Every structure is written in C-alpha cells, then in structure tokens.
Amino acid sequence: MTDAATGNPLPDAKGWFGEFGGRFVPPQLEPVLDEIAEAFERYRDDEDFNREYEYYLRQFVGRPNPLYLCDKLTRQQGGAKIYLKREDLNHTGAHKINNTLGQVLLAKRLGKKRIIAETGAGQHGVATATACALFDMECIIYMGEIDTERQALNVFRMELLGAKVVAVKRGTRTLKDAVDEALEDLITNYETTYYMLGSAVGPHPYPAMVKHFQCMIGREAREQILAAEGRLPDAVVACVGGGSNAIGLFAPFYDDRSVRIIGVEPAGKGLDTGEHAASITLGKPGIIHGFKCYTLSDENGDPLPVHSVAAGLDYPGVGPEHSFYKATGRGEYVSVTDREALDAFVELARVEGIIPAIESAHAIAYALKLAAEMEPGQLIVVNLSGRGDKDVRQVAGMVEAGEYTLEVRGAMA
Ligand SMILES: *Cc1c(COP(=O)(O)O)cnc(C)c1O
C-alpha cells in the first residue's frame, strides 16, 4: 500500500518498514497501541478531522510558512540556490507543533481527557503543553530530574501553559527514565489517558502517525519550489534526531527519484571520539524504545550515552523509516560536528538575519558545503526546523567559557 498524501510506501499492518520498525512492548501495551492505531487509520483521511486540523494549522500555527531563497548565502557559496523551509516561523518556533496538534485532535476523538508525554530538552513538552492548553486537556510531562535542571526555562514555559511537570528521580534521571515512568502511567491509566510521542520513533503506529502529521512540510515545499522555479529541487536536506522534521520534508519527494534526500546527523565532538549521536552513520540495527532501527548500543543491546551540542538531536536511535531509506539507498545520511553546526548558526544569523535552532544549524552547515560543490542554478531545499532563541543563552555561555569564538570561519573566509 502507498500513502495517498506522499506516494511512498506505508509500513505493513504491524508497522514494519522493511526490516525496521515494528512493535516491541510489554503485552499490556498491545491493546492500548492497537486502539491508537485504529483511530489513526479511521481519522487520517476523515474530512471533518482534516478540516479541523487544517483550521488550526492555518489560524494557530500560521501555515503555510514561506520557502525562502537565501540570496546572499547563495551568492557567497557560488553554487546551488539555497532555499529554507521556514518551520522556525511556526507558532512556538519549530515543527513540533504540527505533530502535537494532530495527536491532540486524535486524543479528543478517542474521548481522552488526559495527555502524558516525556521530554528531554523540553521542546516536545512545550509543544504538547501548548496543544493541551488549546484543547482543555490535562497535561502531565515526565522529565528526568537532571533535564529539569538543565532546561529550567522550558519547565517554567510548560507550567505557564498549565502543564504539570514531573521530575523523574530514578535511574540516570534523564530521558530514558522519563520514558519508563510515562509508560507505567499509560499502563495504569490508559482508559482516560493518551500518550503523545514527539518524534517519528517508538512502537507502531507512532512512526507512521508522526510522519503523517509532519508531511505538510514537504508537500508545501514541493508546491512552493515548483511555483518559484518551475521544477523540483536537486536535493532536500534536514537534520535528523528522531527524524520527524526530516521525514516530514523527505516523504513527499520519495517518488521524485531525481531529488537527492540527505539527512544530517550530529557528529558531536567527532565521529572518532565516542561523543556523538550519529545513529545511522555508526550504528547497527537493533531494538530500542519499542522498535527496530539503526542504534548506538553496547554488546548487551543497551543504548550508549550520546552527545550533541543540540539537545534535540541527542538520541541513540533513529526513526525506522530513515533506517529503511538508508538500507535501501533512497536516502543519504551524513554528519556534521558541534563546531560546524555552531559556525553555521552564526553564519545564518550574520548573512541572512535568521538565528536558527542549533539542531537546524546542522542541516544548514551541510547545505552550505553541498551548495558550493553544486552548479549555479541547481536547487537545494533545507528544512529550518526551528528558531534559535532557545539556544542563544547556551551559545553565549560557550563563548564566555572560551569554548567557542564568534569569529566566523569556513565558508565566510
Ligand atoms: C526536536 C527538534 C529536532 C529534532 O527532532 P526530529 O524529530 O529529528 O525532527 C530538530 N529541530 C528542532 C528545532 C527541534 O526542536
């Protein structure tokens, strides 16, 4: 079966994209996930559902957002034209709201009154709390205690939006423990409660569902580039954490075989340092968090500690559909270091007047290199997945500590 919206292959009934995906959960969760999968199948093409979803995307999120030609960066690099898909202009400043609005509407159709989610950096927590405020849902966000300290401002944002943030004190007190606690809550309270997942990962049906609720990114970009240039781009580029902004851009170009699909992973301090989160580049197929994907894990199959300067890319696995793109050769996956991403963060601010999220700066960094290698007149679409206001304090701290200097190098030199 193929997806009417994107033309690309859907997972089979059990959520397999080739050998990736599936569902590896305790037996108590099977019926809970079945209920969500059935609701998703019922409503994904339902007219009333889509009318309501599209209303909020337009009036609340501000879609469609522009596809912006970076004229100055293009001239500077001397190669392909660089277009940015402006997800940073969405309400709440990133692509995550596209997904949380879709899922909250589904939860409403299921008669659920209570939403739970887990968050690491806090961005998904904020997008969830926003959707819950709008639809009068009780909202509980599980967050590792260490993460609540590192991301105190996002904790306050969630509380301001009416959410209850639970600091998880067990284990390593980070994302993994927050996931465990959220799943226990779900098993106990599933009759009233909906579990909101923030990326195209996890057990079936989440990867297919989150992709569905992010695909307007690529659908809009495809229409916009055809309107602006009269032809398809030569490459589409996005950063890959769990992979939701990337699959949202890529999927509608899946059947356009002339379009190169390029995912950019965080190489952290370097691929040879062990301090990175390049799950596809250096990982092996394995099972984490209820699904099979390329994963960075030890010999027992336990996820390894990962690092990226971008908190939103700091994940030891990757969505099953990206794993499938990689294994079948449809997608290319590359990596960019912390340093290169920081340089691109500064570069986009200085040259185009746009401060990107550090996550998105990974995609920008690779696109700048790629543009310079390509011919003038060729076209690149880069997903600017979010704005960088949330990262300004972190970068200022690095400059103050002497870990980074603001002289722009690389492409600018
Ligand atoms: C969360 C986040 C990401 C990474 O998540 P994906 O699911 O891989 O898209 C990327 N960019 C921004 C701005 C984010 O907030």
PDBQT file of the ligand as one rigid body, heavy atoms in Angstrom, charges set to zero:
ROOT
HETATM    1  C1  LIG A 501      13.216  18.386  18.421  1.00  0.00    +0.000 C 
HETATM    2  C2  LIG A 501      13.863  19.138  17.329  1.00  0.00    +0.000 A 
HETATM    3  C3  LIG A 501      14.582  18.489  16.312  1.00  0.00    +0.000 A 
HETATM    4  C4  LIG A 501      14.853  17.001  16.298  1.00  0.00    +0.000 C 
HETATM    5  O1  LIG A 501      13.723  16.201  16.219  1.00  0.00    +0.000 OA
HETATM    6  P1  LIG A 501      13.316  15.437  14.882  1.00  0.00    +0.000 P 
HETATM    7  O2  LIG A 501      12.232  14.534  15.329  1.00  0.00    +0.000 OA
HETATM    8  O3  LIG A 501      14.527  14.712  14.387  1.00  0.00    +0.000 OA
HETATM    9  O4  LIG A 501      12.856  16.454  13.925  1.00  0.00    +0.000 OA
HETATM   10  C5  LIG A 501      15.109  19.250  15.276  1.00  0.00    +0.000 A 
HETATM   11  N1  LIG A 501      14.958  20.598  15.254  1.00  0.00    +0.000 NA
HETATM   12  C6  LIG A 501      14.287  21.259  16.216  1.00  0.00    +0.000 A 
HETATM   13  C7  LIG A 501      14.163  22.735  16.122  1.00  0.00    +0.000 C 
HETATM   14  C8  LIG A 501      13.721  20.553  17.294  1.00  0.00    +0.000 A 
HETATM   15  O5  LIG A 501      13.064  21.222  18.251  1.00  0.00    +0.000 OA
ENDROOT
TORSDOF 0
